[in-house]
Amino acid sequence: MALLATHTDKLRSRHDLARITLRTRDQLAYVDDAAVAAGGPLLLDTGVYIHQLKGRTPVLLDHLIGVRQVNHSIVAVQEMLHAIGVLDPIDPRTEANVAVIRDVLDGIPTHRLYQPSRQAMADAAVYAGILCRLRSYVKDRRMKALHDCTLFLQAREMGCTLVSANVVDFDLLQQLGPEVRLLFYEAS
């Protein structure tokens, strides 16, 4: 079974990738009145859950999530569960934080929770390597890049629009895979 897809191999071999630069805000799709209209399904980046917990999502994003079909990825769930493991059990705030994260996870309908395919995960590894090379990421940031790339490619295979506040990484990824729909927002 060849996991290195032809298109991914071609992408990996491109010599012009170092010239990719971040686009300006007006060149990207942001949550605004037009985006809140009826449309296709969404997939949420992990940051959306975190910003919701902190009350930092824009009202228009909250409305969008209320009117569109929202899908969830096991990758985002995994990142939130990782946070539970990282929290120091001695810290008096930990139990309350764990309870809040559990409530969010318990609120995800199981029929809307998806795992990425083997091909999406394999492609994500190549995309993450490219992203790490282009952004000079090291250590812990490399694993975050892998998660972002997996969500990005899972959105592609599901036909979803990926919602994120992470403009820096996802703008570059969309330039590598322009067929993936992204919708950005600014957390308050």
C-alpha positions as CSV (number, residue, x, y, z in Angstrom):
1,M,0.0,0.0,0.0
2,A,1.6,3.2,-1.1
3,L,0.8,5.9,1.5
4,L,2.8,8.6,-0.2
5,A,0.3,9.9,-2.6
6,T,1.5,11.3,-6.0
7,H,0.2,14.8,-5.3
8,T,1.9,14.8,-1.9
9,D,5.2,13.6,-3.4
10,K,5.0,16.4,-6.0
11,L,4.2,19.0,-3.3
12,R,7.2,17.8,-1.2
13,S,9.5,18.2,-4.2
14,R,8.5,21.7,-5.1
15,H,11.5,24.1,-4.9
16,D,9.3,27.3,-4.7
17,L,7.7,26.6,-1.3
18,A,10.2,28.8,0.6
19,R,8.8,31.8,-1.3
20,I,5.3,31.3,0.1
21,T,4.3,34.3,2.3
22,L,1.3,35.0,4.5
23,R,-1.5,36.7,2.7
24,T,-3.2,39.8,3.9
25,R,-6.5,39.7,5.8
26,D,-8.6,40.8,2.8
27,Q,-7.3,37.8,0.9
28,L,-8.6,35.3,3.4
29,A,-12.1,34.2,4.4
30,Y,-13.1,35.5,7.8
31,V,-16.3,35.1,9.7
32,D,-18.6,38.0,8.7
33,D,-22.2,38.5,7.8
34,A,-21.8,36.7,4.5
35,A,-20.3,33.6,6.1
36,V,-23.1,33.2,8.5
37,A,-25.6,32.5,5.7
38,A,-26.5,28.9,5.0
39,G,-23.7,26.8,3.8
40,G,-21.8,23.5,4.1
41,P,-20.7,21.6,7.2
42,L,-17.9,22.9,9.5
43,L,-15.0,21.2,11.2
44,L,-13.6,22.9,14.3
45,D,-10.0,23.5,15.1
46,T,-9.1,22.9,18.7
47,G,-8.7,26.6,19.3
48,V,-12.4,27.1,18.7
49,Y,-13.3,25.0,21.7
50,I,-10.8,26.8,23.9
51,H,-11.9,30.2,22.8
52,Q,-15.6,29.2,23.4
53,L,-14.6,28.1,27.0
54,K,-13.0,31.4,27.6
55,G,-15.8,33.4,26.1
56,R,-13.5,34.7,23.4
57,T,-15.4,33.7,20.2
58,P,-17.0,36.4,18.2
59,V,-20.8,36.6,18.3
60,L,-21.0,35.9,14.5
61,L,-19.0,32.7,14.9
62,D,-21.3,31.5,17.7
63,H,-24.2,32.2,15.4
64,L,-22.5,30.3,12.5
65,I,-21.9,27.3,14.8
66,G,-25.6,27.5,15.7
67,V,-26.9,27.4,12.1
68,R,-24.5,25.1,10.3
69,Q,-23.8,21.4,10.7
70,V,-20.8,21.1,13.0
71,N,-18.5,18.1,12.8
72,H,-15.8,17.3,15.3
73,S,-12.5,15.5,14.9
74,I,-10.9,13.0,17.2
75,V,-7.7,15.0,16.7
76,A,-9.2,18.0,18.5
77,V,-10.6,15.8,21.2
78,Q,-7.1,14.2,21.6
79,E,-5.6,17.7,22.0
80,M,-8.1,18.6,24.7
81,L,-7.6,15.2,26.5
82,H,-3.8,15.9,26.4
83,A,-4.5,19.2,28.2
84,I,-6.2,17.1,31.0
85,G,-3.0,15.0,31.4
86,V,-0.8,18.1,31.4
87,L,-2.7,19.8,34.2
88,D,-0.9,19.6,37.6
89,P,-3.1,17.6,40.0
90,I,-1.7,19.6,42.9
91,D,-2.9,22.9,41.4
92,P,-6.2,23.8,43.1
93,R,-7.7,24.9,39.7
94,T,-7.1,21.6,38.0
95,E,-10.3,19.8,39.0
96,A,-12.5,22.7,37.9
97,N,-10.6,22.9,34.6
98,V,-10.8,19.1,34.0
99,A,-14.6,19.3,34.7
100,V,-15.0,22.1,32.1
101,I,-13.1,20.1,29.5
102,R,-15.1,17.0,30.2
103,D,-18.3,18.9,29.8
104,V,-17.2,20.1,26.4
105,L,-16.2,16.6,25.3
106,D,-19.4,15.1,26.7
107,G,-21.3,17.7,24.6
108,I,-19.9,16.4,21.3
109,P,-22.5,14.2,19.7
110,T,-20.9,10.8,18.8
111,H,-22.6,10.8,15.4
112,R,-20.7,14.0,14.5
113,L,-17.3,12.8,15.8
114,Y,-14.9,11.6,13.1
115,Q,-11.5,10.2,12.8
116,P,-9.2,11.0,9.8
117,S,-8.5,8.3,7.3
118,R,-5.1,6.6,7.0
119,Q,-4.4,8.6,3.8
120,A,-5.3,11.9,5.5
121,M,-2.9,11.1,8.3
122,A,-0.1,10.0,6.0
123,D,-0.5,13.2,3.9
124,A,-0.6,15.2,7.1
125,A,2.8,13.9,8.0
126,V,4.3,15.2,4.8
127,Y,2.4,18.6,5.0
128,A,3.6,18.9,8.7
129,G,7.1,18.3,7.7
130,I,6.9,21.0,5.0
131,L,5.2,23.4,7.5
132,C,7.9,22.7,10.1
133,R,10.6,23.3,7.5
134,L,9.0,26.5,6.2
135,R,8.3,27.9,9.7
136,S,11.5,26.5,11.3
137,Y,9.4,24.7,14.0
138,V,11.2,22.5,16.5
139,K,10.2,20.1,19.3
140,D,6.7,20.6,20.7
141,R,5.6,22.9,17.9
142,R,6.2,20.0,15.4
143,M,3.5,17.9,17.0
144,K,1.0,20.8,17.0
145,A,1.8,21.2,13.3
146,L,1.0,17.5,12.7
147,H,-2.3,17.9,14.4
148,D,-3.1,21.1,12.4
149,C,-2.2,19.3,9.2
150,T,-4.3,16.3,10.1
151,L,-7.4,18.6,10.8
152,F,-6.7,20.5,7.6
153,L,-6.7,17.3,5.5
154,Q,-9.5,15.7,7.3
155,A,-11.6,18.8,6.5
156,R,-10.7,18.3,2.8
157,E,-11.7,14.7,2.8
158,M,-15.0,15.4,4.6
159,G,-15.9,18.4,2.4
160,C,-16.0,20.6,5.5
161,T,-14.9,24.2,6.0
162,L,-12.3,24.2,8.8
163,V,-12.8,27.0,11.3
164,S,-9.7,28.4,13.0
165,A,-8.1,31.5,14.5
166,N,-4.7,30.2,13.6
167,V,-4.1,32.3,10.5
168,V,-0.3,31.8,10.3
169,D,-0.3,28.0,9.9
170,F,-3.5,27.5,8.1
171,D,-2.9,30.3,5.6
172,L,0.3,28.6,4.6
173,L,-1.4,25.2,4.5
174,Q,-4.2,26.5,2.3
175,Q,-1.6,27.8,-0.1
176,L,-0.2,24.2,-0.3
177,G,-3.7,22.8,-0.6
178,P,-6.0,25.5,-2.0
179,E,-8.9,23.1,-2.4
180,V,-9.4,23.1,1.4
181,R,-12.0,25.7,2.6
182,L,-11.0,27.7,5.6
183,L,-12.9,30.3,7.7
184,F,-10.9,32.4,10.1
185,Y,-12.0,34.4,13.1
186,E,-10.3,36.8,15.5
187,A,-10.6,35.8,19.2
188,S,-11.4,38.6,21.5
